[in-house]
Amino acid sequence: MTARVLVVDDVVANIKLLEARLAAEYFEVVTAMNGPEAIEICARGQCDIVLLDVMMPGMDGFEVCRRLKASPATSQLPVVMVTALDQPADRVAGLEAGADDFLTKPINDIALITRVKSLVRLKTITDELLARAKSTGIGFDDVVDLAAVDGASGRVLLVEDKAATVDRVRSALANVHALEQETDPQEALFRAAENDYDLAMVSLTLAGFDGLRLCSQFRSLDRTRQMPILVVVDPDDNARLLRALDLGVNDYLVRPVDRNEMLARIKSQIRRKRFADRLRDTMQTTMEMAITDGLTGLHNRRYLERHLGVLVQQAVARTKPLSLLILDIDHFKAINDEHGHAAGDDVLREFSRRLRKAVRGIDLASRLGGEEFVVAMPDTDGALALLVGERIRQKIAGEPFQSEGANSIPVTVSIGVSSLLSANDTPQSLMKRADDALYRAKREGRNRVAVAA
C-alpha cells in the first residue's frame, strides 16, 4: 500500500529522517517547513496523510490541524501529530484539534509505518465511499463531517484472559464506553456476529489460542468485517504486530497499556466507524430514492424501464411466460378537483398499498406516473394475469378509500393485460399492447379488466 505523505517540520534534519524511513516503505513524501505551506499543499490535494510536528514557530501544529479539519476540502485528511511532548494533556490537545493519531519522538519505526498504513487504509475506504456518494448526487454538504461524529458511549468487546488487564481496561472505560469482556475466543466470535459492537479489543497473548486467528475470523465474516479491531501486544512483539496489521487490524496498544492513549485510540476508531456507517446509510437511502417513487413507495418509472427488459430476456431464455398489467385509476382528476390534492395523494398511497398486497413478491410493481401503474409478472400466462387483474380490481372497488378531512372516496380502476407472445417480443411491444387493452377497458365503461387482442 502506497500513498503521498506530507511531512511538516521546521527542522530539516527531522524531515530528512522521516523522508528516509517512509521512502524505504515506498511511500511518496512531500515536505513543508511551516503551517501555511502545509495548508496550501493539502488544499491542492497533493497528499493522502499528514505527519505534523507540534512545535513550530508562527503557527503551531495544533492550529494547522484545526484549520485542516475546519475546511470541507481537507476535513477527511488524516493528520498524525508528531511531538516530543509525552504528557496526556498534549495528546488531549491534539485530539481536540481534530488529530487522528499521534507519535512521540523519538519515533519508533514500527509505530510510524503501522500508523501511516492504518490511516491510509481508512482514508482509501472513506474516499471510495465519498466518491460513490458524489456519483449518486450527494454533495459534501449532505455528508456528515467526521469532526461532528461522537466517539463516546461506544460498545466495546474485550477479548482478554488476564484479569489485571481486564480490570485496567474496565476502570479506564467506566462512564465512557460500555465494556463487555470475553475470555473464550470462539464465544467472542459468536457474540460479535450477533451484536453490534463499535470496536473489538483483542489480546495477542491469549492462553492456548492465537489472537491473530480471531482477528482473521472477524475480517472474514460479513457481520464483523467493518468492525474496528484494536490489538494489545507485548513490547517488541513486532512480528505478530505486523502480521496483525496485514490481516486488517486497525490499531494497537503496547503493554503496559497507557490509560489516556487507550481512550484516545478507542475514541478515534469509534468515530471513524460511525462516520463510515452514516456515509453508507446515506448512500443506501439515496440509492433507494433513485429507484423508488417517493409518494407511493413502489418502484419508479426509471427502475421499471431498466428491469422490464431483463424480465423479458429471462422469460425468452427460459421459455417461460411473462405478463404485464397497466392500471389507471378511474376519474382521478375528479377526485383531486372534488377532494383536493392532499386527498388525491392519500388515494395514491392507499391504492399502492392494496396493489402491493394483491401481487407476489417476485412481481415488479411500479408507478408509471400520475395515476398510472404497471405490474410485470414473471412465470404468469395471460389467463392467470387476467385473474390477478380482476382480483386487484375487486380490492380497489370493494371498499371506499379514506382521507383525512374528506368523506369516504369511492375508487375504481381500469386494467389492461398483455402477455409475451414470442421470442421477438420487446418491452415496448408488451407495454403497447397492455396500453391498448387499457384504453379499451376505459371505452367500455371503466372499472374492468381487458386483455390485449
C-alpha positions as CSV (number, residue, x, y, z in Angstrom):
1,M,0.0,0.0,0.0
2,T,1.5,3.3,-1.1
3,A,0.4,6.9,-0.5
4,R,1.7,10.5,-0.6
5,V,2.8,11.5,2.9
6,L,3.2,15.2,3.8
7,V,5.9,15.7,6.4
8,V,5.6,19.1,8.2
9,D,8.5,20.1,10.4
10,D,10.7,23.3,10.7
11,V,13.8,21.2,11.3
12,V,15.4,19.9,8.1
13,A,17.1,17.0,9.9
14,N,13.7,15.7,11.2
15,I,12.2,16.0,7.7
16,K,15.2,14.1,6.1
17,L,14.9,11.3,8.8
18,L,11.2,10.8,8.3
19,E,11.6,11.0,4.5
20,A,14.2,8.2,4.5
21,R,12.1,6.0,6.7
22,L,8.9,6.4,4.6
23,A,10.7,6.1,1.3
24,A,12.1,2.8,2.4
25,E,8.5,1.6,2.6
26,Y,7.8,3.0,-0.9
27,F,5.7,6.0,0.3
28,E,5.9,9.1,-1.8
29,V,7.0,12.0,0.5
30,V,6.0,15.7,0.2
31,T,7.5,18.2,2.6
32,A,6.7,21.6,4.2
33,M,8.5,23.6,6.8
34,N,5.7,25.7,8.2
35,G,1.9,25.7,8.8
36,P,0.7,27.9,5.9
37,E,2.7,26.0,3.4
38,A,1.3,22.7,4.7
39,I,-2.3,24.0,4.5
40,E,-1.7,25.1,0.9
41,I,-0.3,21.7,-0.1
42,C,-3.3,19.9,1.5
43,A,-5.8,22.3,-0.1
44,R,-4.3,21.4,-3.6
45,G,-4.9,17.7,-2.8
46,Q,-1.3,16.8,-3.0
47,C,-1.1,14.4,-0.1
48,D,-3.0,11.5,1.4
49,I,-1.9,11.9,5.0
50,V,-0.1,14.5,7.1
51,L,2.7,13.9,9.7
52,L,2.5,17.2,11.5
53,D,5.1,18.5,14.0
54,V,3.6,20.2,17.0
55,M,6.3,22.7,17.9
56,M,6.7,25.1,15.0
57,P,7.2,28.9,15.0
58,G,4.4,31.1,14.0
59,M,1.6,28.6,13.5
60,D,1.9,25.5,15.7
61,G,0.8,22.1,14.7
62,F,-2.4,22.3,16.8
63,E,-3.6,25.4,14.8
64,V,-2.7,23.8,11.5
65,C,-4.7,20.7,12.4
66,R,-7.7,22.8,13.4
67,R,-7.7,24.7,10.1
68,L,-7.3,21.5,8.1
69,K,-10.3,19.9,9.9
70,A,-12.4,23.0,9.6
71,S,-12.1,23.1,5.8
72,P,-14.6,20.8,3.9
73,A,-11.8,20.2,1.3
74,T,-9.4,18.8,3.8
75,S,-11.6,17.7,6.8
76,Q,-11.3,14.0,5.8
77,L,-7.5,14.1,5.5
78,P,-5.8,12.0,8.2
79,V,-3.5,14.0,10.5
80,V,-0.9,12.5,12.8
81,M,0.6,14.8,15.4
82,V,4.3,14.3,15.9
83,T,5.6,15.7,19.3
84,A,8.5,15.5,21.6
85,L,6.0,16.1,24.5
86,D,4.7,12.9,26.1
87,Q,2.1,14.4,28.5
88,P,-1.5,13.3,28.5
89,A,-2.6,16.9,28.2
90,D,-0.7,17.2,24.9
91,R,-2.4,14.2,23.4
92,V,-5.8,15.6,24.6
93,A,-5.0,18.9,22.9
94,G,-4.1,17.1,19.7
95,L,-7.4,15.2,19.7
96,E,-9.4,18.3,20.5
97,A,-7.8,19.9,17.5
98,G,-9.0,17.0,15.3
99,A,-5.9,14.9,15.1
100,D,-6.5,11.3,14.1
101,D,-3.4,9.9,15.8
102,F,-0.1,10.9,17.5
103,L,3.5,9.8,17.6
104,T,6.1,10.6,20.2
105,K,9.7,11.5,19.4
106,P,12.0,9.7,19.1
107,I,9.7,7.9,16.6
108,N,9.7,4.1,16.6
109,D,10.0,2.8,13.0
110,I,7.3,0.2,13.6
111,A,4.9,2.7,15.1
112,L,5.5,5.2,12.3
113,I,4.8,2.7,9.4
114,T,1.9,1.0,11.1
115,R,0.1,4.2,12.0
116,V,0.6,5.5,8.4
117,K,-0.6,2.3,6.8
118,S,-3.6,2.0,9.1
119,L,-4.8,5.6,8.4
120,V,-4.1,5.3,4.7
121,R,-6.2,2.2,4.6
122,L,-9.0,4.0,6.3
123,K,-8.7,7.0,4.0
124,T,-8.9,4.8,1.0
125,I,-12.2,3.3,2.2
126,T,-13.5,6.8,3.1
127,D,-12.5,8.2,-0.3
128,E,-14.3,5.3,-2.0
129,L,-17.5,5.9,-0.1
130,L,-17.3,9.7,-0.7
131,A,-16.7,9.1,-4.4
132,R,-19.8,6.9,-4.6
133,A,-21.8,9.4,-2.6
134,K,-20.8,12.2,-5.1
135,S,-21.6,10.0,-8.0
136,T,-25.1,9.4,-6.7
137,G,-25.7,13.1,-6.2
138,I,-24.7,13.5,-2.6
139,G,-22.6,16.6,-2.1
140,F,-20.2,17.3,0.8
141,D,-22.9,19.4,2.4
142,D,-25.1,16.3,2.6
143,V,-22.5,14.1,4.2
144,V,-21.9,14.3,7.9
145,D,-18.5,15.7,8.8
146,L,-16.1,13.3,10.7
147,A,-15.4,16.0,13.2
148,A,-19.1,16.2,14.1
149,V,-19.2,12.4,14.9
150,D,-19.1,11.5,18.6
151,G,-16.6,8.8,19.7
152,A,-18.1,8.3,23.1
153,S,-20.7,5.9,24.5
154,G,-19.4,3.0,22.4
155,R,-20.0,-0.7,22.8
156,V,-16.6,-2.4,23.2
157,L,-15.9,-6.1,23.2
158,L,-12.7,-7.0,25.1
159,V,-11.2,-10.5,24.4
160,E,-8.7,-10.9,27.2
161,D,-7.9,-13.6,29.8
162,K,-5.6,-11.6,32.0
163,A,-7.5,-10.4,35.0
164,A,-5.2,-7.4,35.6
165,T,-5.6,-6.1,32.1
166,V,-9.4,-6.6,32.2
167,D,-9.6,-4.6,35.5
168,R,-7.4,-1.9,34.0
169,V,-9.5,-1.6,30.8
170,R,-12.8,-1.7,32.7
171,S,-11.6,1.1,35.1
172,A,-10.5,3.3,32.2
173,L,-13.6,2.8,30.2
174,A,-16.1,3.3,33.1
175,N,-18.6,6.1,32.4
176,V,-17.1,6.5,28.8
177,H,-17.9,3.2,27.0
178,A,-20.0,0.1,27.6
179,L,-17.5,-2.8,28.0
180,E,-18.2,-6.5,27.5
181,Q,-15.5,-9.0,28.3
182,E,-15.0,-12.5,26.9
183,T,-12.2,-15.0,27.6
184,D,-13.2,-17.6,25.1
185,P,-12.2,-16.5,21.5
186,Q,-14.9,-18.7,19.8
187,E,-17.6,-17.3,22.1
188,A,-16.3,-13.8,21.3
189,L,-16.7,-14.5,17.6
190,F,-20.3,-15.6,18.1
191,R,-21.1,-12.6,20.2
192,A,-19.5,-10.2,17.7
193,A,-21.5,-11.8,14.9
194,E,-24.8,-11.5,16.9
195,N,-24.3,-8.0,18.3
196,D,-23.4,-4.5,17.1
197,Y,-20.1,-3.7,18.6
198,D,-18.3,-0.4,17.9
199,L,-14.9,-1.9,18.5
200,A,-13.2,-5.2,19.5
201,M,-10.0,-5.2,21.6
202,V,-8.2,-8.5,21.2
203,S,-5.2,-9.6,23.2
204,L,-2.5,-11.3,21.1
205,T,-1.3,-13.2,24.2
206,L,-4.4,-15.3,24.9
207,A,-3.5,-18.6,26.7
208,G,-3.9,-21.6,24.3
209,F,-5.2,-19.6,21.4
210,D,-3.7,-17.4,18.6
211,G,-5.3,-14.0,18.8
212,L,-4.4,-13.4,15.2
213,R,-6.7,-16.2,14.1
214,L,-9.6,-14.4,15.9
215,C,-8.8,-11.2,14.1
216,S,-8.7,-13.1,10.8
217,Q,-12.1,-14.6,11.6
218,F,-13.6,-11.2,12.4
219,R,-12.4,-9.9,9.0
220,S,-13.8,-12.9,7.1
221,L,-17.4,-12.6,8.4
222,D,-19.7,-10.1,6.7
223,R,-21.3,-9.2,10.0
224,T,-17.9,-8.2,11.6
225,R,-15.9,-7.1,8.5
226,Q,-16.3,-3.4,9.1
227,M,-15.9,-3.6,12.9
228,P,-12.7,-1.8,14.1
229,I,-10.1,-4.1,15.8
230,L,-7.6,-2.9,18.3
231,V,-5.0,-5.5,19.4
232,V,-3.0,-5.5,22.6
233,V,0.6,-6.7,22.1
234,D,3.7,-7.3,24.3
235,P,6.7,-4.9,23.9
236,D,9.0,-5.8,21.0
237,D,6.5,-8.4,19.5
238,N,6.9,-6.7,16.2
239,A,6.5,-9.8,14.0
240,R,3.0,-10.5,15.3
241,L,2.1,-6.9,15.2
242,L,3.0,-6.6,11.6
243,R,1.1,-9.7,10.8
244,A,-2.0,-8.3,12.6
245,L,-1.9,-5.2,10.5
246,D,-1.6,-7.2,7.3
247,L,-4.8,-9.0,8.4
248,G,-6.6,-5.7,8.6
249,V,-6.3,-4.8,12.2
250,N,-7.0,-1.0,12.7
251,D,-4.8,-0.1,15.6
252,Y,-2.7,-1.5,18.5
253,L,-1.7,-0.8,22.1
254,V,1.6,-2.0,23.7
255,R,1.7,-3.4,27.3
256,P,1.6,-1.9,29.8
257,V,-1.4,-0.1,28.4
258,D,-1.4,3.7,29.0
259,R,-4.9,4.7,30.0
260,N,-5.0,8.0,28.1
261,E,-3.6,6.5,24.9
262,M,-6.1,3.7,25.1
263,L,-9.1,6.1,25.5
264,A,-7.8,8.2,22.6
265,R,-7.3,5.3,20.2
266,I,-10.7,3.8,21.1
267,K,-12.4,7.2,20.6
268,S,-10.7,7.7,17.2
269,Q,-11.7,4.2,15.9
270,I,-15.3,4.5,17.0
271,R,-15.6,7.9,15.4
272,R,-14.3,6.6,12.1
273,K,-16.6,3.6,12.2
274,R,-19.7,5.7,12.9
275,F,-18.7,8.1,10.2
276,A,-18.4,5.3,7.6
277,D,-21.6,3.7,8.8
278,R,-23.5,7.0,8.4
279,L,-22.0,7.5,5.0
280,R,-23.1,4.0,3.9
281,D,-26.6,4.6,5.3
282,T,-26.8,7.9,3.4
283,M,-25.7,6.3,0.2
284,Q,-28.2,3.4,0.6
285,T,-31.0,5.8,1.2
286,T,-30.1,7.8,-1.8
287,M,-29.9,4.7,-4.0
288,E,-33.3,3.6,-2.8
289,M,-34.7,7.1,-3.5
290,A,-33.2,6.9,-7.1
291,I,-35.3,3.8,-7.9
292,T,-38.4,4.4,-5.7
293,D,-41.4,6.6,-6.1
294,G,-41.4,8.9,-3.1
295,L,-45.2,9.1,-2.7
296,T,-46.2,5.5,-3.0
297,G,-43.1,3.6,-2.1
298,L,-43.4,1.5,-5.3
299,H,-40.6,1.3,-7.9
300,N,-40.4,4.3,-10.2
301,R,-40.5,4.5,-14.0
302,R,-36.7,4.5,-14.3
303,Y,-36.5,1.3,-12.4
304,L,-39.3,-0.3,-14.5
305,E,-37.7,0.7,-17.8
306,R,-34.3,-0.7,-16.7
307,H,-35.7,-4.0,-15.4
308,L,-38.5,-4.9,-17.7
309,G,-36.0,-5.6,-20.4
310,V,-34.2,-8.0,-18.1
311,L,-37.5,-9.8,-17.3
312,V,-38.3,-10.2,-21.0
313,Q,-34.8,-11.6,-21.7
314,Q,-35.1,-14.1,-18.9
315,A,-38.5,-15.2,-19.9
316,V,-37.4,-15.8,-23.5
317,A,-34.2,-17.6,-22.5
318,R,-36.1,-19.9,-20.1
319,T,-39.2,-20.2,-22.4
320,K,-41.4,-19.1,-19.5
321,P,-44.5,-16.9,-19.7
322,L,-44.5,-13.2,-18.7
323,S,-47.5,-10.9,-18.4
324,L,-48.0,-7.2,-17.8
325,L,-50.7,-5.2,-16.3
326,I,-51.2,-1.4,-16.8
327,L,-53.6,0.1,-14.3
328,D,-55.2,3.5,-14.4
329,I,-57.3,5.0,-11.6
330,D,-60.7,6.0,-13.0
331,H,-61.7,9.7,-12.9
332,F,-58.6,10.6,-10.8
333,K,-58.8,14.2,-11.9
334,A,-62.3,14.4,-10.5
335,I,-61.0,13.1,-7.1
336,N,-58.4,15.9,-7.0
337,D,-60.9,18.5,-8.0
338,E,-63.6,17.5,-5.5
339,H,-61.5,16.5,-2.5
340,G,-58.2,18.3,-3.1
341,H,-54.7,17.2,-4.0
342,A,-53.9,16.0,-0.4
343,A,-56.8,13.6,-0.7
344,G,-55.6,12.6,-4.1
345,D,-52.2,11.7,-2.6
346,D,-53.9,9.7,0.1
347,V,-55.7,7.7,-2.6
348,L,-52.5,7.0,-4.5
349,R,-50.8,5.8,-1.3
350,E,-53.7,3.5,-0.4
351,F,-54.0,2.3,-3.9
352,S,-50.4,1.3,-3.9
353,R,-50.8,-0.5,-0.6
354,R,-53.7,-2.6,-1.9
355,L,-51.8,-3.2,-5.1
356,R,-48.8,-4.4,-3.3
357,K,-50.8,-6.8,-1.2
358,A,-52.5,-8.3,-4.2
359,V,-49.3,-9.3,-6.1
360,R,-46.4,-11.6,-5.3
361,G,-43.0,-10.7,-4.1
362,I,-41.4,-11.6,-7.4
363,D,-43.8,-9.3,-9.3
364,L,-42.5,-5.9,-10.3
365,A,-45.0,-3.2,-9.2
366,S,-44.2,0.3,-10.3
367,R,-45.8,3.7,-10.6
368,L,-45.5,4.8,-14.2
369,G,-46.6,8.4,-13.5
370,G,-49.6,10.3,-12.3
371,E,-52.4,7.7,-11.6
372,E,-50.9,5.0,-13.9
373,F,-49.2,1.9,-12.5
374,V,-47.6,-1.2,-14.0
375,V,-47.2,-4.7,-12.7
376,A,-44.8,-7.1,-14.5
377,M,-45.5,-10.8,-13.6
378,P,-42.8,-13.4,-14.3
379,D,-44.0,-17.0,-14.9
380,T,-47.5,-15.8,-15.4
381,D,-49.6,-16.6,-18.5
382,G,-52.4,-14.5,-19.9
383,A,-55.2,-16.4,-18.2
384,L,-53.6,-16.1,-14.8
385,A,-52.8,-12.5,-15.3
386,L,-56.5,-11.8,-16.1
387,L,-57.4,-13.4,-12.7
388,V,-54.8,-11.3,-10.9
389,G,-56.1,-8.2,-12.7
390,E,-59.6,-9.0,-11.6
391,R,-58.6,-9.6,-8.1
392,I,-56.9,-6.2,-8.0
393,R,-60.0,-4.5,-9.5
394,Q,-62.2,-6.0,-6.8
395,K,-59.8,-5.0,-4.0
396,I,-59.8,-1.4,-5.2
397,A,-63.6,-1.1,-5.8
398,G,-64.6,-3.3,-2.8
399,E,-64.0,-0.7,-0.1
400,P,-64.1,3.1,-0.3
401,F,-60.8,5.0,0.3
402,Q,-60.4,7.1,3.4
403,S,-58.7,10.5,3.5
404,E,-58.1,12.9,6.4
405,G,-60.5,15.9,6.0
406,A,-62.6,14.1,3.4
407,N,-65.5,11.7,3.3
408,S,-65.1,8.2,2.0
409,I,-63.9,8.3,-1.6
410,P,-65.1,5.5,-4.0
411,V,-62.3,4.5,-6.3
412,T,-62.3,2.1,-9.3
413,V,-59.5,1.1,-11.7
414,S,-59.3,0.1,-15.3
415,I,-56.7,-2.5,-16.2
416,G,-55.1,-3.7,-19.5
417,V,-53.4,-7.1,-19.7
418,S,-50.7,-8.3,-22.2
419,S,-48.5,-11.3,-22.4
420,L,-45.3,-12.4,-24.0
421,L,-46.1,-13.7,-27.5
422,S,-42.8,-14.8,-29.0
423,A,-39.0,-14.5,-28.7
424,N,-39.2,-11.4,-30.8
425,D,-41.4,-9.6,-28.3
426,T,-39.9,-6.5,-26.6
427,P,-40.7,-4.4,-23.5
428,Q,-42.1,-1.7,-25.8
429,S,-44.5,-4.1,-27.6
430,L,-45.7,-5.6,-24.3
431,M,-46.4,-2.1,-22.9
432,K,-48.1,-1.0,-26.2
433,R,-50.5,-4.0,-26.2
434,A,-51.3,-3.6,-22.5
435,D,-51.9,0.1,-23.1
436,D,-54.3,-0.6,-26.0
437,A,-56.2,-3.0,-23.8
438,L,-56.4,-0.4,-21.0
439,Y,-58.0,2.1,-23.3
440,R,-60.5,-0.5,-24.5
441,A,-61.4,-1.1,-20.8
442,K,-62.0,2.6,-20.4
443,R,-64.0,2.9,-23.6
444,E,-66.2,0.0,-22.5
445,G,-67.2,1.7,-19.2
446,R,-64.2,1.6,-16.9
447,N,-63.8,-0.5,-13.7
448,R,-63.0,-3.5,-15.7
449,V,-60.1,-5.6,-17.0
450,A,-59.4,-6.0,-20.7
451,V,-56.9,-8.5,-22.3
452,A,-54.9,-7.5,-25.3
453,A,-56.1,-9.0,-28.6
